[in-house]
Amino acid sequence: RAGETGEAFHYQRPITAFRVKTRRQRGPFAFTLTYLFILLIIFSVCRGRTLMELWRMGEGGRRMDKRERELIAQLGIHVDSLTSENESLRRRIQGERSFRDKVQEKSRNTYSVDEFLREIFLQLQKVMSSSRGSIVLRSQNILDAGTHFYVVIQEGISEQDIEAKLISLDKGKYISTVLESGESVVVDSKKTDHHTNSIIVPFGWDGKTQGAVCISNNRGRSDYSEEDRQALISCVRDVEHGIGIIMRERRHLEGIASFVEQKDPYTAAHSRRVAQLGRLIAAADGLSVTEQYVIETYGRLHDMGKIGIPDAILLKNGSLDDQEFLDIKRHPEKGESMLLRYNKSSNGAFKNGRDILRHHHERFDGKGYPDGLGGDDIPRYPRILNIVDSFDAMASNRCYRSALSMNEIVRRIKQGVSKQFDPNYTRLFLDFLPSIAYADIKDQKKVYYSPFAPEALEITADSFLAAKRSDFEKHGYQPAKNFSRAH
């Protein structure tokens, strides 16, 4: 960890400026042979003899004097050192190649940046021979994105539950420096009981610094070298490339989900509301910040399988017949298939996303679809999405009915306990519901609304935000005039 009194650090040049060819790029074997050749020439010149003369000296049987033996011994030491360095460099290059392959593979296995970073971190530690380290991201909540970050994954940090909370930038001195400057930092902390040497390198997407990789305590040497820093920068550039793949494909799928909702003006922001409500309930349940954002990421895609359903069914102003209902019930499987369009293997790819898209219409009593799972056989994330999806459907206007009242919604949710809904998440949701509010983040008035208010349903998807009332108030938001009556 960084930030204690007595630590020293220094800035490095912007990471975009490092384009000098490194030893790794030229090749370890070429470097070693060149260095050895130079040493042999120096040895010969110092003795005033050519290499051929030295060879002939050996053929003539004359024994070398003490100085010659010392020079030969020194040359042997240099050769041993170069051989060791060459082997270390070879392992580093092999590790970087393996890491690059890992990044390429995992970037095709998820649409969650958090999941991706967790998957590649241990391989990155191995490349850097690190005993401690972490990856952090800025908070993805627009309310505190500029003031807080969270730990996606860590190794060797003793603080308990560090991944389950947001951390103020004020409490992460060097992390804050890196996130704000976009430049790498080397930190050297010497205490009476330990010595920590760290490299922190930022990364980002969409032209903004969004996170940082911190690698500490080199197992092979006391301190990291400039070559180590360059190697970490190279690995982080590979990470950014992987994130770029994820963001591009995820936006494509979010566009599909948005297209489905835009067909019906009453459900235009449904997936965004469901995704953010799911994140809030996950936070209330004590899930890690990473898990919260995984739920939000895939919650926004949960209905994209409806893309192939005819408008005559989706927008029908009345009850569905049996065949139409069967068509609707196929959308979870269609959504899962769309999620796996790049990876149809059984290697665990998209597991959390597949769970959410496929099982968000399962029922706790086993009477849901498509697989008829029940109880704890339904994965945790879709059990959370089930309750918030149903809540938003009841609280929204639909083409075949108006939004239900707050009392009627609460009554139906209670009626569905242990039937449609997980009893634990139902109680958690109902307890948490009074503290939930919606806001239009593009509205300069900075007011928040009850989820039951008509104005809340008019907020567009690209400016919608769900949060706790107390969090809105910390950032200067005030309740709408009719908040108490609507709530």
C-alpha positions in Angstrom: 0.0 0.0 0.0 1.2 3.6 -0.6 0.6 6.8 1.3 2.4 6.4 4.6 4.7 9.1 6.1 8.3 8.9 5.0 7.7 7.4 1.6 9.4 8.7 -1.5 8.2 8.8 -5.0 9.0 10.4 -8.3 7.0 11.1 -11.5 7.9 9.4 -14.7 7.3 10.7 -18.2 3.8 10.3 -19.7 3.3 6.7 -20.6 2.4 7.6 -24.2 6.0 9.0 -24.7 7.8 5.7 -24.2 8.6 4.4 -27.6 12.3 3.7 -27.3 13.3 0.2 -28.3 14.0 -1.9 -25.2 16.4 -4.9 -24.7 13.3 -7.1 -24.9 12.4 -5.7 -28.3 15.9 -6.2 -29.7 16.0 -9.8 -28.5 17.9 -11.2 -25.5 20.2 -13.5 -27.5 21.5 -10.8 -29.8 22.2 -8.6 -26.8 24.1 -11.3 -24.9 26.3 -12.2 -27.9 27.2 -8.6 -28.6 28.1 -8.0 -25.0 30.3 -11.1 -24.8 32.1 -10.2 -28.1 32.9 -6.8 -26.7 34.3 -8.2 -23.5 36.5 -10.6 -25.4 37.9 -7.8 -27.5 38.6 -5.7 -24.3 40.3 -8.6 -22.7 42.6 -9.1 -25.7 43.5 -5.4 -26.1 44.3 -5.0 -22.4 46.8 -7.8 -22.6 48.2 -6.5 -25.9 47.5 -9.8 -27.6 45.1 -10.9 -30.3 42.7 -13.7 -29.8 44.8 -15.9 -32.2 47.9 -15.2 -30.1 46.1 -16.3 -27.0 45.1 -19.5 -28.8 48.6 -20.2 -29.9 49.8 -19.5 -26.3 47.6 -22.3 -25.2 49.0 -24.6 -27.9 52.6 -23.8 -26.9 51.9 -25.0 -23.4 53.0 -21.8 -21.7 51.1 -21.3 -18.5 49.2 -18.0 -18.1 50.5 -15.6 -15.4 48.4 -14.5 -12.5 46.9 -11.4 -14.2 45.8 -13.4 -17.2 44.1 -15.9 -14.9 42.3 -13.1 -13.1 41.1 -11.6 -16.3 39.9 -15.0 -17.5 38.1 -15.5 -14.2 36.5 -12.0 -14.4 35.4 -12.9 -18.0 33.8 -16.1 -16.7 31.9 -14.1 -14.1 30.6 -11.8 -16.7 29.6 -14.7 -18.9 27.7 -16.4 -16.0 26.0 -13.1 -15.2 25.0 -12.6 -18.8 23.7 -16.2 -19.1 21.6 -15.7 -16.0 20.3 -12.3 -17.2 19.6 -13.9 -20.6 17.5 -16.7 -19.0 15.6 -14.2 -16.8 14.9 -12.1 -19.9 13.8 -15.2 -21.8 11.3 -16.1 -19.1 10.0 -12.5 -19.0 9.4 -12.4 -22.7 7.7 -15.8 -22.6 5.6 -14.5 -19.7 4.6 -11.4 -21.6 3.6 -13.4 -24.6 1.5 -15.7 -22.4 -0.1 -12.7 -20.8 -1.0 -11.2 -24.2 -2.6 -14.4 -25.2 -4.5 -14.4 -21.9 -5.8 -10.9 -22.5 -6.9 -11.8 -26.0 -8.8 -14.9 -24.7 -10.5 -13.2 -21.7 -11.5 -10.1 -23.7 -13.8 -12.5 -25.7 -15.2 -14.2 -22.6 -17.0 -11.3 -20.9 -18.6 -8.0 -21.4 -17.7 -6.8 -17.9 -14.5 -4.8 -17.5 -14.4 -5.8 -13.8 -14.6 -9.5 -14.6 -11.9 -9.2 -17.3 -9.5 -7.5 -14.9 -10.0 -10.1 -12.3 -9.3 -12.8 -14.8 -6.0 -11.4 -16.0 -4.5 -10.1 -12.7 -2.8 -13.2 -11.5 -1.1 -13.7 -14.8 0.1 -10.1 -14.7 1.5 -10.7 -11.2 3.4 -13.7 -12.5 5.0 -11.7 -15.4 6.2 -9.0 -13.0 7.3 -11.5 -10.2 5.1 -9.6 -7.8 4.2 -10.6 -4.3 1.7 -7.8 -3.7 -0.5 -5.7 -5.9 -4.0 -4.6 -7.0 -6.1 -3.2 -9.8 -8.4 -0.3 -9.0 -11.1 1.5 -11.0 -12.8 4.9 -10.6 -16.3 4.6 -9.2 -18.7 4.1 -12.2 -21.4 6.0 -10.4 -21.5 9.5 -11.8 -22.2 11.0 -8.4 -18.8 9.9 -7.0 -16.7 9.0 -10.1 -14.4 12.0 -9.4 -14.0 11.4 -5.7 -13.9 7.6 -5.1 -12.3 4.5 -6.4 -12.6 0.8 -5.6 -10.4 -2.3 -5.6 -11.3 -4.7 -8.3 -8.8 -7.4 -7.2 -5.9 -7.5 -4.8 -3.2 -9.8 -3.5 -1.3 -9.4 -0.3 -3.3 -6.5 1.1 -4.3 -7.3 4.7 -7.2 -4.9 5.1 -10.5 -6.8 5.4 -13.4 -6.3 3.0 -11.4 -3.8 1.0 -13.1 -5.0 -2.2 -16.6 -4.4 -0.7 -16.4 -0.6 -0.4 -15.7 2.6 -2.2 -12.5 4.4 -1.1 -12.1 8.2 -1.1 -9.3 9.4 -3.4 -8.0 11.4 -0.4 -7.1 8.1 1.3 -5.1 6.8 -1.7 -2.3 9.4 -2.1 -0.5 7.8 -5.0 -3.5 6.2 -6.6 -5.1 9.6 -6.7 -1.9 11.1 -8.2 -1.9 8.5 -11.0 -5.6 8.8 -11.7 -5.5 12.5 -11.9 -2.3 12.9 -13.9 -2.5 9.9 -16.1 1.2 9.3 -15.6 3.0 6.3 -14.0 4.6 6.6 -10.6 7.3 4.7 -8.8 6.9 4.5 -5.0 9.7 3.5 -2.6 8.5 3.1 1.0 11.1 2.3 3.7 9.8 1.5 7.2 11.5 0.0 10.2 9.7 -3.3 9.7 9.4 -3.5 5.9 10.4 -2.1 2.5 7.9 -1.7 -0.3 8.8 -0.9 -3.8 5.9 -0.3 -6.2 5.1 0.7 -9.8 1.7 2.2 -10.5 0.6 2.5 -14.1 -2.7 4.1 -15.2 -5.1 2.8 -17.9 -8.3 4.0 -19.4 -10.8 4.0 -22.2 -12.8 6.7 -24.1 -9.9 9.1 -23.7 -10.1 9.1 -19.9 -8.0 7.6 -17.2 -10.3 5.1 -15.5 -8.1 2.9 -13.4 -4.6 1.8 -12.4 -2.4 -1.3 -11.9 -0.2 -1.4 -8.8 2.6 -4.0 -8.7 4.7 -4.2 -5.5 7.7 -6.1 -4.0 9.7 -7.8 -6.8 10.4 -11.4 -5.7 13.6 -11.4 -7.7 15.2 -8.1 -6.7 14.9 -5.6 -3.9 13.7 -2.9 -6.3 12.0 -2.8 -9.7 14.2 -1.5 -12.6 13.3 0.8 -15.4 13.1 -2.2 -17.7 10.5 -3.7 -15.3 8.5 -0.4 -15.5 8.6 -0.5 -19.3 7.5 -4.2 -19.2 4.5 -3.3 -17.0 3.6 -0.4 -19.3 3.6 -2.8 -22.2 1.3 -5.2 -20.4 -1.0 -2.4 -19.4 -1.3 -1.4 -23.1 -2.4 -4.9 -23.8 -5.0 -4.6 -21.0 -6.3 -1.4 -22.6 -6.6 -3.2 -26.0 -8.6 -5.9 -24.3 -10.9 -3.4 -22.6 -11.4 -1.7 -26.0 -12.7 -5.0 -27.4 -15.1 -5.5 -24.5 -16.5 -1.9 -24.6 -17.0 -2.0 -28.4 -18.9 -5.3 -28.3 -20.9 -4.4 -25.2 -22.1 -1.1 -26.7 -23.2 -3.1 -29.8 -25.4 -5.4 -27.6 -26.7 -2.4 -25.5 -27.7 -0.8 -28.8 -29.7 -3.9 -29.6 -31.4 -3.9 -26.2 -32.1 -0.2 -26.6 -33.6 -0.8 -30.0 -36.1 -3.3 -28.6 -37.2 -0.9 -25.9 -37.5 2.1 -28.2 -40.3 0.2 -30.0 -42.4 0.8 -26.9 -42.1 4.3 -25.5 -43.4 3.0 -22.2 -40.4 0.8 -21.7 -37.7 3.1 -23.2 -35.5 3.1 -20.1 -36.6 -0.2 -18.5 -33.3 -2.0 -18.8 -31.3 0.9 -17.4 -33.6 1.2 -14.4 -33.6 -2.6 -13.8 -29.7 -2.7 -14.1 -29.2 0.2 -11.6 -31.8 -1.1 -9.1 -30.0 -4.5 -9.3 -26.8 -2.8 -8.4 -28.3 -1.0 -5.4 -29.8 -4.2 -4.0 -26.5 -6.0 -4.5 -24.8 -3.2 -2.6 -27.4 -3.5 0.2 -26.7 -7.2 0.3 -23.0 -6.6 0.9 -21.7 -7.8 -2.5 -18.4 -6.5 -3.6 -18.3 -3.3 -5.8 -17.1 -5.4 -8.7 -20.1 -7.8 -8.3 -22.5 -4.8 -8.2 -21.2 -3.6 -11.5 -21.3 -7.0 -13.1 -25.0 -7.2 -12.2 -25.5 -3.7 -13.7 -23.6 -4.5 -16.9 -25.6 -7.6 -17.7 -28.8 -6.2 -16.3 -28.8 -3.7 -19.2 -28.8 -6.6 -21.6 -31.3 -8.9 -19.9 -34.1 -8.4 -22.5 -32.1 -8.1 -25.7 -33.4 -11.6 -26.8 -36.7 -9.8 -27.6 -35.1 -8.4 -30.8 -36.6 -11.2 -32.9 -40.1 -11.0 -31.4 -42.7 -9.4 -33.8 -44.0 -6.0 -32.8 -47.5 -7.4 -33.0 -46.7 -9.4 -29.9 -44.5 -7.0 -28.1 -46.9 -4.1 -28.5 -50.2 -6.0 -28.3 -52.8 -4.1 -26.4 -54.3 -7.0 -24.6 -53.6 -10.5 -23.3 -51.3 -12.8 -25.2 -52.6 -16.1 -26.6 -50.8 -19.4 -25.8 -48.6 -19.2 -28.9 -47.7 -15.6 -28.4 -46.7 -16.3 -24.8 -44.5 -19.2 -26.0 -42.7 -16.7 -28.4 -42.1 -14.3 -25.5 -40.8 -17.1 -23.3 -38.0 -17.8 -25.8 -36.3 -14.5 -25.3 -34.0 -15.6 -22.4 -32.5 -18.3 -24.6 -32.2 -16.0 -27.6 -30.5 -13.4 -25.4 -28.0 -16.0 -24.2 -27.2 -17.1 -27.8 -26.6 -13.5 -28.8 -24.2 -13.1 -25.8 -22.2 -16.1 -27.0 -21.9 -15.1 -30.6 -18.1 -15.0 -30.3 -17.5 -17.8 -27.8 -19.7 -21.0 -27.8 -17.2 -23.1 -25.9 -17.9 -24.6 -22.5 -14.9 -22.9 -20.7 -17.0 -20.8 -18.4 -17.2 -17.8 -20.8 -19.8 -15.2 -19.9 -21.0 -17.3 -16.9 -22.5 -14.4 -14.9 -24.0 -12.9 -18.1 -25.5 -16.2 -19.2 -27.0 -16.7 -15.7 -28.7 -13.3 -15.8 -29.9 -13.5 -19.4 -31.1 -17.1 -19.3 -32.6 -17.3 -15.7 -34.1 -13.9 -14.9 -37.6 -15.3 -15.5 -37.1 -18.4 -13.3 -39.4 -18.6 -10.2 -38.4 -19.5 -6.7 -41.1 -22.2 -6.7 -39.7 -23.8 -9.9 -42.5 -22.7 -12.2 -40.6 -20.2 -14.2 -38.8 -20.5 -17.6 -36.9 -21.6 -19.5 -35.4 -24.3 -17.3 -37.9 -24.5 -14.4 -35.1 -23.9 -11.8 -36.2 -23.3 -8.2 -34.9 -22.1 -4.9 -31.1 -21.8 -4.5 -30.7 -23.7 -7.8 -31.3 -20.3 -9.4 -28.0 -18.4 -9.4 -27.8 -15.4 -7.1 -27.6 -12.6 -9.7 -30.8 -13.5 -11.6 -32.6 -13.9 -8.3 -31.8 -10.2 -7.6 -32.7 -9.2 -11.2 -36.0 -11.1 -10.9 -37.4 -8.9 -8.1 -36.3 -5.6 -9.6 -37.4 -6.5 -13.1 -40.9 -7.3 -11.8 -41.0 -4.2 -9.7 -40.1 -1.9 -12.7 -42.6 -3.7 -14.9 -45.4 -3.1 -12.3 -44.3 0.6 -11.7 -44.2 1.4 -15.5 -47.0 2.2 -17.9 -47.5 -0.5 -20.5 -49.4 -0.5 -23.7 -52.0 -2.8 -22.1 -52.3 -1.1 -18.7 -51.2 1.9 -16.6 -48.6 1.8 -13.9 -49.8 0.2 -10.6 -50.0 2.1 -7.4 -47.3 1.8 -4.8 -49.6 -0.1 -2.4 -50.7 -2.5 -5.1 -47.1 -3.1 -6.1 -46.0 -3.8 -2.5 -49.0 -6.1 -2.1 -48.2 -8.2 -5.2 -44.5 -8.5 -4.2 -45.4 -9.7 -0.8 -47.8 -12.1 -2.3 -45.0 -13.5 -4.5 -42.6 -14.3 -1.6 -41.3 -17.8 -1.9 -43.4 -18.3 -5.0 -42.0 -16.0 -7.7 -39.4 -14.2 -5.6 -36.5 -15.3 -3.3 -37.8 -14.5 0.2 -34.4 -13.0 1.4 -34.1 -10.6 -1.5 -37.8 -9.7 -1.3 -37.4 -8.6 2.3 -34.2 -6.8 1.5 -35.8 -5.0 -1.5 -38.9 -3.9 0.4 -36.8 -2.6 3.3 -34.6 -0.8 0.9 -37.3 0.6 -1.3 -38.2 3.7 0.7 -34.6 5.0 0.4 -34.5 4.6 -3.5 -34.8 7.7 -5.7 -34.4 8.5 -9.4 -32.9 11.6 -11.0 -32.2 13.1 -14.4 -28.4 13.8 -14.2 -28.7 16.3 -17.2 -31.3 18.4 -15.4 -29.7 21.5 -13.9 -32.5 21.7 -11.3 -30.9 18.7 -9.4 -34.0 17.2 -8.1 -34.8 13.5 -7.4 -38.1 11.7 -7.7 -39.8 8.8 -6.1 -39.8 5.6 -8.3 -43.6 5.8 -8.3 -43.7 9.4 -9.6 -44.8 9.9 -13.2 -41.8 12.2 -13.8 -39.4 9.3 -13.0 -40.7 7.3 -15.9 -40.0 10.2 -18.3 -36.3 10.3 -17.7 -34.4 9.0 -20.7 -32.0 6.1 -20.5 -28.9 8.1 -21.2 -29.5 10.5 -18.3 -31.2 8.2 -15.8 -29.6 7.5 -12.4 -31.0 5.5 -9.5 -29.4 6.0 -6.1 -30.1 6.3 -2.4 -31.8 9.5 -1.4 -29.0 10.3 1.0 -26.4 10.0 -1.8 -28.3 12.4 -4.0 -28.5 14.9 -1.1 -24.8 14.7 -0.5 -24.3 16.1 -4.0 -26.8 18.9 -3.7 -30.0 17.2 -5.0 -33.4 18.1 -3.4 -36.6 16.0 -3.4 -39.2 16.9 -5.9 -42.2 18.8 -4.5 -44.5 15.8 -4.8 -41.9 13.3 -3.5 -43.6 12.4 -0.2 -47.0 12.0 -1.8 -45.6 9.8 -4.6 -43.6 7.7 -2.2 
